[in-house]
Amino acid sequence: MGLFGPALVALLFFASLAIPCTEQEKSSLLQFVSELSQDGALGSSWDNATDCCKWEGISCSSENTVTDVFLACRNLEGHISPSLGNLTSLLRLNLSHNLLSGGLPLELVFSKSIIVLDISFNLLHGDLQGLPSSTLQPMQVLNISSNLFTGRFPSTSWEAMKGLVVLNASNNSFTGQIPTTFCVSMPSISVLELSYNQFSGGIPPGLGNCSMLTSLDAGSNNLSGNLPDELFNLTLLEHLSFPHNQLEGSLRGISKLTHLVTLDLGGNRISGNIPNSIGDLKRLEELHLDGNSMSWELPSTLGSCTNLRTINLRRNMFSGELTRILRSCRNLATLLIGRNFMHEAMPEDDRIDGFKNLQVFSISRCSLYGKMPPCFTGEIPAALMEMPMLKTDKVAPKAFEIPIYLTQSLQYSKPGSFPKVLNLGANNLTGVIPKEIGQLKELLSLNLSFNKLSGEIPQSICNLTNLEVLDLSSNKLTGVIPTTLNNLHFLSEFNISNNDLEGPIPTMGQLSTFPNSSFDGNPKLCGPMLAHYCGSSEKKFSTEVAKKMDERVIFVIAFGAFFCVGVLYDQIVLSRFFG
């Protein structure tokens, strides 16, 4: 056996000395399962006769003490047994994404061993205000988000967790003001997530003392007042998010946050302009200022933020020439500037073609006038038809990380495929729809409605086989409906109403499945779904002609028969007379 033999013998020897988990740990785990009303088949898989370190979801240390319990997404129902607090070597406990109810056992909150506790996305409830403080605890990550906790958020209860780095209490029903004791009792706090609650009052200036914060999110609450100047002392902040509150004031001082990657203040009452100092935020990737009361022109220094991937400025009062938007932001994937720049002119040069990575572009409801740049083919610029991200999925990965909030009770943050959309609706664009639009094969939604586009619907649109939404309504389009549009098998929304189209509506295929409203306002269109049936007048005319022809034929036949009978009679009479 050579050298391998002794090594194998030694390995078997040490394995024989392995000590299984203690009876206390085994009984604590079995007690936890026994108190569940739905155990996700754990009761049948956790065999009392085997080492609990080998049970599903359980990990142990080299000394065979339980260090990890990972039972996320197991459809567990019932309450959390305090018996888990008897696992004296437990470091990480994850019970997230289940249907657990009841309160949060104090034995877990104030465990002397647990450093990571994740009970998010359950149905746990209760008031945490009365939790007693205790001796120093080792907790570093605490995630109680997406539950049903109520009452004022504990301010002094967790002062013993001085090593806490991440605290996520979002998507609950906590009330009162945001406490600032984090900054004193938890000097290492780096991530503070408090969004989707019922916090009120102003942003406490004391948060400015949380010098280690890198992420601060308190969106979708009832916060009011100005942004405190102390907030801009958090120079390590990478993510600052307070959307959907009633915050006021301006962005003065924002340039101090030079590490910012995400700035989200959308859905507030922020006023004033975007300061020129925004250009100091060289690392900025996402800027959300939509739904505020901001105005003036966009600063040219915004172009210095060359890492920007997402800009959302919708529903403000920005003005100025569109030629100054953002030509240097080559990494832009999403640009939403609708309901701004009211009654401005479309740019007359080719500088709009700089967005090589653009996936989503919306300038709807701006009431823009004029033609698209004359140097492009057609009235809608050919440059828009050349955006690589809309032509192929091979330019970049299909998915990129975006926050997704389905409802207040369903909050997610995961990679998702952002729909590729071209929305030029509600402007005053003229000219024809360029045939090159058929190149944008990755488009899922195309909206050209409420413009002054003319000409025919190009056949090339049938190449957009991924299209789910097509809205060409309220224009001046003429000609017939291309039957090749029936090739758009994923089309679920279709609207060509209020144009000057003519001819029959296809009675077979995808287009025949849409309601009358998709075709209304086109007097020359005909089809079974409209009051104007195709060929109805022609059919009446042909019937009348046929009727008249039948009458003439009958007359001729009758006349001929009568004539022949008459001639024959005359011959008989004459033969008798002269015979």
C-alpha positions as CSV (number, residue, x, y, z in Angstrom):
1,M,0.0,0.0,0.0
2,G,3.1,2.3,0.2
3,L,2.6,5.6,2.0
4,F,-1.1,5.7,1.2
5,G,-1.8,2.8,3.7
6,P,-0.6,4.5,6.9
7,A,-2.4,7.8,5.9
8,L,-5.7,5.9,5.3
9,V,-5.4,4.2,8.7
10,A,-4.7,7.5,10.4
11,L,-7.6,9.1,8.7
12,L,-10.0,6.3,9.8
13,F,-8.6,6.5,13.3
14,F,-9.2,10.2,13.7
15,A,-12.6,9.8,12.1
16,S,-13.5,7.2,14.7
17,L,-12.8,9.8,17.4
18,A,-15.3,12.3,15.9
19,I,-17.8,13.4,18.4
20,P,-21.4,13.8,17.3
21,C,-23.4,16.9,18.3
22,T,-24.5,17.0,21.9
23,E,-27.9,15.7,23.1
24,Q,-28.7,19.2,24.2
25,E,-28.2,20.7,20.7
26,K,-30.1,17.8,19.1
27,S,-33.1,18.1,21.4
28,S,-33.1,21.9,20.9
29,L,-33.4,21.5,17.2
30,L,-36.0,18.8,17.5
31,Q,-38.0,21.0,19.9
32,F,-37.9,23.8,17.3
33,V,-39.4,21.5,14.6
34,S,-42.0,20.0,16.9
35,E,-43.5,23.5,17.7
36,L,-44.0,24.3,14.0
37,S,-47.4,23.8,12.5
38,Q,-45.8,23.2,9.1
39,D,-42.2,21.9,9.2
40,G,-41.4,21.6,5.5
41,A,-40.6,17.9,5.9
42,L,-37.8,18.6,8.4
43,G,-39.5,16.3,10.9
44,S,-39.1,13.3,8.7
45,S,-35.5,14.1,7.5
46,W,-34.1,15.0,10.9
47,D,-33.6,11.5,12.4
48,N,-33.1,11.4,16.1
49,A,-30.8,8.4,15.7
50,T,-28.3,10.3,13.5
51,D,-25.7,13.0,14.2
52,C,-27.6,16.4,13.9
53,C,-24.5,17.8,12.2
54,K,-25.5,15.8,9.2
55,W,-29.1,17.1,9.1
56,E,-30.3,19.2,6.3
57,G,-29.7,22.9,6.8
58,I,-27.3,22.3,9.8
59,S,-23.6,23.0,9.8
60,C,-21.1,22.3,12.6
61,S,-17.6,23.3,13.6
62,S,-14.7,21.0,13.7
63,E,-15.7,20.2,17.3
64,N,-19.1,19.2,16.1
65,T,-21.0,22.0,17.7
66,V,-23.8,23.6,15.7
67,T,-22.7,26.9,14.1
68,D,-25.2,27.5,11.3
69,V,-28.9,26.9,10.9
70,F,-30.0,27.7,7.3
71,L,-33.7,27.1,6.8
72,A,-34.7,29.8,4.4
73,C,-37.5,29.3,1.9
74,R,-38.8,26.1,3.5
75,N,-42.5,27.0,3.8
76,L,-42.2,26.8,7.6
77,E,-45.3,27.9,9.6
78,G,-45.8,28.5,13.3
79,H,-43.8,30.3,15.9
80,I,-40.0,30.3,16.5
81,S,-39.2,28.2,19.5
82,P,-36.9,29.9,22.1
83,S,-35.1,26.5,22.2
84,L,-32.8,27.7,19.4
85,G,-31.3,30.0,22.0
86,N,-29.8,26.9,23.7
87,L,-27.4,26.4,20.7
88,T,-24.5,28.0,22.6
89,S,-22.1,27.9,19.6
90,L,-24.6,29.1,17.0
91,L,-23.1,31.9,14.8
92,R,-25.6,32.3,12.0
93,L,-29.4,31.7,12.0
94,N,-31.4,32.2,8.7
95,L,-35.1,31.6,8.8
96,S,-36.0,34.1,6.1
97,H,-38.7,33.7,3.5
98,N,-41.1,31.5,5.4
99,L,-44.5,31.9,7.0
100,L,-43.4,32.1,10.6
101,S,-45.6,34.1,13.0
102,G,-45.7,35.2,16.6
103,G,-43.0,37.3,18.4
104,L,-39.3,37.4,18.2
105,P,-37.8,35.3,21.0
106,L,-35.5,37.4,23.3
107,E,-33.2,34.3,23.5
108,L,-32.2,35.0,19.9
109,V,-31.9,38.8,20.0
110,F,-29.6,38.6,23.0
111,S,-27.8,35.4,22.2
112,K,-24.2,35.5,23.4
113,S,-23.0,33.7,20.2
114,I,-25.2,34.7,17.2
115,I,-23.4,37.2,14.9
116,V,-25.9,37.0,12.0
117,L,-29.7,36.8,12.5
118,D,-32.0,36.9,9.4
119,I,-35.7,36.4,10.0
120,S,-36.8,38.6,7.1
121,F,-39.9,37.9,4.9
122,N,-42.1,36.3,7.5
123,L,-45.2,37.2,9.5
124,L,-43.6,38.0,12.8
125,H,-45.3,40.7,14.8
126,G,-45.2,42.5,18.1
127,D,-43.8,45.6,19.7
128,L,-40.0,45.6,20.1
129,Q,-39.9,48.7,22.2
130,G,-39.9,46.8,25.5
131,L,-36.9,44.6,24.7
132,P,-34.5,44.9,27.6
133,S,-30.9,45.8,27.1
134,S,-28.3,43.3,28.3
135,T,-24.6,42.8,28.5
136,L,-22.4,43.2,25.4
137,Q,-23.6,41.1,22.5
138,P,-21.7,39.9,19.5
139,M,-24.4,40.6,16.9
140,Q,-23.1,42.0,13.6
141,V,-25.9,41.6,11.1
142,L,-29.6,41.8,12.1
143,N,-32.3,41.5,9.4
144,I,-35.9,41.8,10.6
145,S,-37.3,43.3,7.4
146,S,-40.6,42.4,5.7
147,N,-42.5,41.4,8.8
148,L,-45.4,42.9,10.7
149,F,-43.6,44.6,13.6
150,T,-45.2,47.7,15.0
151,G,-44.7,50.4,17.6
152,R,-41.9,52.8,18.1
153,F,-38.5,51.6,16.9
154,P,-36.3,50.4,19.8
155,S,-33.8,53.1,20.6
156,T,-32.0,51.8,23.7
157,S,-33.0,48.1,23.6
158,W,-30.1,47.2,21.4
159,E,-27.4,49.4,22.9
160,A,-25.6,46.2,23.9
161,M,-25.0,45.4,20.2
162,K,-22.0,47.7,19.9
163,G,-20.5,45.6,17.1
164,L,-23.6,45.8,14.9
165,V,-22.6,46.6,11.3
166,V,-25.9,45.9,9.3
167,L,-29.4,46.6,10.6
168,N,-32.3,46.1,8.2
169,A,-35.8,46.9,9.6
170,S,-37.5,47.9,6.4
171,N,-41.0,47.0,5.3
172,N,-42.6,46.8,8.8
173,S,-44.9,49.3,10.5
174,F,-42.6,51.0,12.9
175,T,-43.7,54.5,14.0
176,G,-42.3,57.6,15.6
177,Q,-39.0,59.4,14.8
178,I,-35.9,57.8,13.5
179,P,-33.7,57.3,16.6
180,T,-30.1,58.5,16.5
181,T,-28.8,56.2,19.3
182,F,-27.3,54.0,16.5
183,C,-24.6,56.5,16.1
184,V,-23.6,56.3,19.8
185,S,-24.3,52.7,20.8
186,M,-23.3,51.2,17.4
187,P,-20.2,53.0,16.3
188,S,-19.5,50.4,13.6
189,I,-23.0,50.7,11.9
190,S,-22.4,50.7,8.2
191,V,-25.8,49.8,6.6
192,L,-29.1,51.2,8.0
193,E,-32.3,50.2,6.1
194,L,-35.5,51.7,7.4
195,S,-37.6,52.0,4.3
196,Y,-41.3,51.1,4.0
197,N,-42.3,52.0,7.6
198,Q,-44.3,54.8,9.2
199,F,-41.5,56.9,10.5
200,S,-42.5,60.6,10.8
201,G,-40.8,63.9,11.7
202,G,-37.6,65.2,10.3
203,I,-34.4,63.5,9.5
204,P,-32.5,63.7,12.8
205,P,-29.3,65.7,12.5
206,G,-27.7,63.1,14.9
207,L,-27.5,60.7,12.0
208,G,-24.5,62.8,10.9
209,N,-22.6,61.2,13.7
210,C,-22.8,57.8,12.1
211,S,-19.4,58.3,10.5
212,M,-19.1,54.7,9.3
213,L,-22.4,54.6,7.3
214,T,-22.0,53.6,3.7
215,S,-25.8,52.9,3.0
216,L,-28.7,54.9,4.4
217,D,-32.2,54.1,3.2
218,A,-35.4,55.5,4.8
219,G,-37.7,55.7,1.7
220,S,-41.5,55.4,1.7
221,N,-42.1,56.8,5.1
222,N,-43.7,60.0,6.4
223,L,-40.6,62.1,6.8
224,S,-40.7,65.8,6.4
225,G,-38.6,68.9,6.7
226,N,-35.3,69.9,5.1
227,L,-32.3,67.7,4.5
228,P,-30.1,68.5,7.5
229,D,-26.6,69.8,6.7
230,E,-25.2,67.2,9.1
231,L,-26.3,64.5,6.7
232,F,-23.6,65.7,4.3
233,N,-21.0,64.9,6.9
234,L,-21.4,61.2,6.1
235,T,-18.5,61.3,3.7
236,L,-18.3,57.4,3.4
237,L,-21.9,57.2,2.1
238,E,-22.2,55.2,-1.1
239,H,-26.0,54.9,-1.1
240,L,-28.3,57.6,0.1
241,S,-32.0,56.9,-0.4
242,F,-35.0,58.8,0.9
243,P,-37.6,58.5,-1.9
244,H,-41.4,58.9,-1.4
245,N,-41.4,61.2,1.7
246,Q,-42.3,64.9,2.1
247,L,-38.8,66.2,2.3
248,E,-38.0,69.8,1.2
249,G,-35.0,72.0,0.7
250,S,-32.3,71.8,-1.9
251,L,-29.3,69.7,-2.7
252,R,-26.8,72.2,-1.4
253,G,-23.9,70.4,0.2
254,I,-24.4,67.2,-1.8
255,S,-20.9,67.5,-3.3
256,K,-19.3,66.5,0.0
257,L,-20.5,63.0,-0.5
258,T,-17.8,62.1,-3.0
259,H,-18.2,58.4,-2.6
260,L,-21.9,58.3,-3.6
261,V,-22.9,55.6,-6.1
262,T,-26.6,56.0,-5.7
263,L,-28.6,59.1,-4.9
264,D,-32.4,58.6,-4.7
265,L,-34.6,61.5,-3.5
266,G,-37.5,60.9,-5.9
267,G,-41.1,61.6,-4.9
268,N,-40.4,64.4,-2.4
269,R,-40.7,68.2,-2.5
270,I,-37.1,69.1,-3.2
271,S,-36.8,72.4,-5.0
272,G,-34.1,74.6,-6.6
273,N,-31.7,73.3,-9.2
274,I,-29.1,70.6,-9.5
275,P,-26.0,72.4,-8.3
276,N,-22.9,72.7,-10.5
277,S,-21.0,70.8,-7.8
278,I,-22.8,67.6,-8.8
279,G,-19.8,67.1,-11.1
280,D,-17.7,66.3,-8.0
281,L,-19.5,63.0,-7.6
282,K,-17.3,61.0,-9.9
283,R,-18.5,57.6,-8.7
284,L,-22.2,58.4,-9.2
285,E,-24.0,55.6,-11.1
286,E,-27.7,56.3,-10.3
287,L,-29.5,59.6,-9.9
288,H,-33.2,59.6,-9.0
289,L,-34.7,63.1,-8.6
290,D,-38.1,62.3,-10.2
291,G,-41.4,63.7,-8.8
292,N,-40.0,66.8,-7.1
293,S,-40.3,70.6,-7.7
294,M,-36.8,71.1,-9.2
295,S,-36.3,73.6,-12.0
296,W,-33.7,75.5,-14.1
297,E,-31.4,74.0,-16.6
298,L,-29.3,70.9,-16.1
299,P,-25.7,71.9,-15.2
300,S,-23.1,71.1,-17.8
301,T,-21.0,69.6,-15.0
302,L,-23.4,66.6,-14.9
303,G,-21.4,65.4,-17.8
304,S,-18.4,64.9,-15.5
305,C,-20.3,62.1,-13.8
306,T,-19.1,59.7,-16.5
307,N,-20.1,56.5,-14.5
308,L,-23.8,57.4,-14.6
309,R,-26.0,54.5,-15.7
310,T,-29.4,55.6,-14.6
311,I,-30.9,59.2,-14.6
312,N,-34.5,59.7,-13.7
313,L,-35.6,63.4,-13.7
314,R,-39.3,62.8,-14.6
315,R,-42.1,65.1,-13.3
316,N,-40.1,68.2,-12.4
317,M,-39.8,71.6,-14.0
318,F,-36.4,71.5,-15.7
319,S,-36.0,73.7,-18.8
320,G,-33.4,74.7,-21.3
321,E,-32.0,73.3,-24.5
322,L,-31.9,69.6,-24.9
323,T,-28.5,69.9,-26.6
324,R,-27.0,70.1,-23.1
325,I,-28.2,67.0,-21.6
326,L,-25.5,64.6,-21.2
327,R,-23.3,63.9,-24.1
328,S,-20.3,62.7,-22.0
329,C,-22.3,60.1,-20.1
330,R,-21.4,57.2,-22.4
331,N,-22.4,54.6,-19.9
332,L,-26.1,55.7,-19.6
333,A,-28.5,52.8,-19.8
334,T,-31.7,54.5,-18.6
335,L,-32.6,58.1,-19.2
336,L,-36.1,59.3,-18.1
337,I,-36.7,63.1,-18.6
338,G,-40.4,63.1,-19.4
339,R,-42.7,66.0,-18.2
340,N,-39.8,68.5,-18.3
341,F,-38.4,70.9,-20.9
342,M,-42.0,71.9,-21.8
343,H,-42.4,73.3,-25.3
344,E,-38.7,73.2,-26.0
345,A,-37.4,72.6,-29.5
346,M,-35.8,69.3,-30.6
347,P,-32.1,69.7,-31.0
348,E,-31.0,70.5,-34.6
349,D,-27.7,68.8,-34.5
350,D,-26.5,65.2,-34.2
351,R,-25.4,65.4,-30.6
352,I,-28.3,63.2,-29.5
353,D,-26.5,60.1,-30.9
354,G,-23.9,59.8,-28.2
355,F,-25.8,57.3,-26.0
356,K,-24.3,54.1,-27.3
357,N,-25.4,52.0,-24.3
358,L,-28.9,53.4,-23.8
359,Q,-31.6,50.8,-23.1
360,V,-34.5,52.9,-21.8
361,F,-35.1,56.4,-23.2
362,S,-38.3,58.4,-22.4
363,I,-39.0,62.0,-23.3
364,S,-42.8,61.6,-23.1
365,R,-45.2,64.5,-22.2
366,C,-42.7,67.2,-22.9
367,S,-44.8,68.9,-25.7
368,L,-41.6,69.2,-27.8
369,Y,-41.9,70.9,-31.1
370,G,-40.0,70.9,-34.4
371,K,-38.5,68.1,-36.4
372,M,-35.9,65.6,-35.3
373,P,-32.4,66.6,-36.5
374,P,-32.5,67.2,-40.3
375,C,-29.1,65.5,-40.8
376,F,-30.7,62.1,-40.0
377,T,-32.6,59.9,-42.4
378,G,-36.3,60.7,-42.0
379,E,-37.9,62.8,-39.3
380,I,-37.2,60.4,-36.5
381,P,-33.4,60.2,-36.3
382,A,-31.7,57.1,-37.7
383,A,-29.3,57.4,-34.8
384,L,-32.0,56.2,-32.5
385,M,-32.3,53.1,-34.8
386,E,-28.6,52.4,-34.2
387,M,-28.6,52.0,-30.4
388,P,-26.8,48.7,-29.8
389,M,-28.7,47.8,-26.7
390,L,-32.0,47.8,-28.6
391,K,-30.6,45.9,-31.5
392,T,-29.0,42.9,-29.9
393,D,-28.7,41.2,-26.5
394,K,-25.0,40.4,-27.1
395,V,-23.7,43.9,-26.3
396,A,-24.1,43.5,-22.5
397,P,-25.6,41.0,-20.0
398,K,-29.4,40.7,-20.2
399,A,-29.8,41.6,-16.6
400,F,-28.5,44.2,-14.3
401,E,-29.3,44.9,-10.7
402,I,-32.2,47.2,-10.0
403,P,-34.4,47.5,-6.9
404,I,-37.9,46.0,-7.4
405,Y,-40.8,46.9,-5.2
406,L,-44.0,45.1,-6.2
407,T,-46.0,46.4,-3.2
408,Q,-45.2,47.8,0.2
409,S,-45.4,44.2,1.5
410,L,-43.3,42.7,-1.2
411,Q,-39.9,44.4,-1.4
412,Y,-37.1,42.8,-3.4
413,S,-33.7,43.7,-4.6
414,K,-32.4,41.3,-7.1
415,P,-31.1,41.1,-10.6
416,G,-33.9,41.6,-13.1
417,S,-34.2,42.2,-16.8
418,F,-35.2,45.8,-17.4
419,P,-37.6,46.0,-20.3
420,K,-36.1,47.6,-23.4
421,V,-38.4,50.5,-24.3
422,L,-38.5,53.3,-26.8
423,N,-41.1,55.9,-25.8
424,L,-41.4,59.1,-27.9
425,G,-45.1,59.6,-27.2
426,A,-47.0,62.8,-26.5
427,N,-44.7,65.2,-28.4
428,N,-45.1,67.1,-31.7
429,L,-42.8,64.9,-33.9
430,T,-43.4,65.0,-37.6
431,G,-42.4,63.0,-40.6
432,V,-42.5,59.3,-41.2
433,I,-41.7,56.2,-39.1
434,P,-38.3,55.2,-40.5
435,K,-38.1,51.7,-41.9
436,E,-34.8,51.2,-40.0
437,I,-36.9,50.8,-36.9
438,G,-37.0,47.1,-37.8
439,Q,-33.4,46.9,-36.6
440,L,-34.4,47.3,-32.9
441,K,-35.1,43.6,-32.5
442,E,-34.7,43.7,-28.7
443,L,-37.6,46.2,-28.2
444,L,-40.4,45.1,-26.0
445,S,-42.4,48.3,-26.1
446,L,-42.6,51.0,-28.8
447,N,-44.7,54.1,-28.2
448,L,-45.0,56.8,-30.8
449,S,-48.5,57.9,-29.9
450,F,-49.8,61.5,-29.8
451,N,-47.5,63.0,-32.4
452,K,-47.9,64.2,-35.9
453,L,-46.3,61.3,-37.7
454,S,-47.5,60.7,-41.3
455,G,-47.0,58.1,-44.0
456,E,-47.6,54.4,-43.8
457,I,-46.9,51.9,-41.1
458,P,-43.5,50.4,-42.2
459,Q,-43.5,46.7,-43.0
460,S,-40.2,46.4,-41.1
461,I,-42.0,46.6,-37.7
462,C,-42.9,43.0,-38.3
463,N,-39.2,42.2,-37.5
464,L,-39.7,43.3,-33.9
465,T,-40.8,39.8,-32.9
466,N,-40.2,40.5,-29.2
467,L,-42.6,43.4,-29.1
468,E,-45.3,43.2,-26.4
469,V,-46.6,46.8,-26.7
470,L,-47.1,48.8,-29.9
471,D,-48.9,52.2,-29.7
472,L,-49.1,54.3,-32.9
473,S,-52.3,56.0,-31.9
474,S,-53.2,59.7,-32.5
475,N,-51.0,60.5,-35.4
476,K,-51.7,61.1,-39.1
477,L,-50.7,57.7,-40.5
478,T,-52.2,56.6,-43.8
479,G,-52.3,53.4,-45.9
480,V,-53.4,49.9,-45.0
481,I,-52.5,47.9,-41.9
482,P,-49.6,45.5,-42.8
483,T,-50.8,42.0,-42.5
484,T,-47.3,41.0,-41.5
485,L,-48.0,42.6,-38.0
486,N,-49.7,39.2,-37.3
487,N,-46.1,37.9,-36.9
488,L,-45.8,39.8,-33.6
489,H,-47.0,36.8,-31.5
490,F,-46.1,38.3,-28.1
491,L,-48.1,41.5,-28.8
492,S,-50.5,42.0,-25.8
493,E,-51.2,45.8,-26.3
494,F,-51.9,47.3,-29.7
495,N,-53.3,50.7,-30.6
496,I,-53.5,52.4,-34.0
497,S,-56.7,54.5,-33.2
498,N,-57.2,58.0,-34.4
499,N,-55.2,58.0,-37.6
500,D,-56.3,58.0,-41.3
501,L,-55.7,54.3,-42.1
502,E,-57.8,52.5,-44.6
503,G,-58.7,49.1,-45.9
504,P,-59.6,45.9,-44.1
505,I,-58.5,44.9,-40.6
506,P,-56.9,41.4,-40.7
507,T,-59.6,38.9,-39.6
508,M,-57.1,36.2,-38.8
509,G,-54.0,36.1,-36.5
510,Q,-52.8,38.3,-33.6
511,L,-54.5,41.5,-34.8
512,S,-58.0,40.0,-34.7
513,T,-57.7,39.5,-31.0
514,F,-57.7,43.2,-30.1
515,P,-60.8,45.2,-29.2
516,N,-62.6,47.8,-31.3
517,S,-60.9,50.6,-29.3
518,S,-57.5,49.6,-30.9
519,F,-58.9,50.7,-34.3
520,D,-61.4,53.5,-33.6
521,G,-61.0,56.9,-35.2
522,N,-60.0,55.6,-38.7
523,P,-63.1,56.2,-40.8
524,K,-61.7,54.3,-43.8
525,L,-60.9,51.1,-41.9
526,C,-63.4,48.3,-42.2
527,G,-63.8,44.9,-40.6
528,P,-66.1,42.7,-38.5
529,M,-65.1,44.4,-35.3
530,L,-66.2,47.8,-36.6
531,A,-69.6,49.1,-37.7
532,H,-68.2,49.5,-41.2
533,Y,-68.1,46.1,-42.7
534,C,-65.7,45.6,-45.6
535,G,-67.4,45.4,-49.0
536,S,-70.9,46.0,-47.6
537,S,-71.8,48.7,-50.2
538,E,-70.1,46.7,-53.0
539,K,-72.0,43.6,-52.0
540,K,-75.3,45.5,-52.1
541,F,-74.5,46.9,-55.5
542,S,-73.5,43.5,-56.9
543,T,-76.7,42.0,-55.6
544,E,-78.8,44.6,-57.3
545,V,-76.9,44.2,-60.6
546,A,-77.3,40.5,-60.4
547,K,-81.0,40.9,-59.8
548,K,-81.4,43.2,-62.7
549,M,-79.4,40.8,-64.9
550,D,-81.6,37.9,-63.8
551,E,-84.7,39.9,-64.8
552,R,-83.2,40.7,-68.2
553,V,-82.3,37.0,-68.8
554,I,-85.8,35.9,-67.9
555,F,-87.2,38.5,-70.2
556,V,-85.0,37.4,-73.1
557,I,-85.8,33.8,-72.5
558,A,-89.5,34.4,-72.3
559,F,-89.4,36.7,-75.3
560,G,-87.4,34.1,-77.3
561,A,-89.8,31.3,-76.4
562,F,-92.8,33.5,-77.3
563,F,-91.1,34.4,-80.6
564,C,-90.4,30.8,-81.5
565,V,-93.9,29.7,-80.6
566,G,-95.3,32.5,-82.6
567,V,-93.1,31.7,-85.6
568,L,-94.0,28.0,-85.4
569,Y,-97.7,28.9,-85.2
570,D,-97.5,31.2,-88.2
571,Q,-95.8,28.4,-90.2
572,I,-98.6,26.0,-89.3
573,V,-101.3,28.5,-90.3
574,L,-99.6,29.5,-93.5
575,S,-99.1,25.9,-94.5
576,R,-102.8,25.2,-94.1
577,F,-103.7,28.4,-95.9
578,F,-101.5,27.8,-98.9
579,G,-101.5,24.1,-98.7
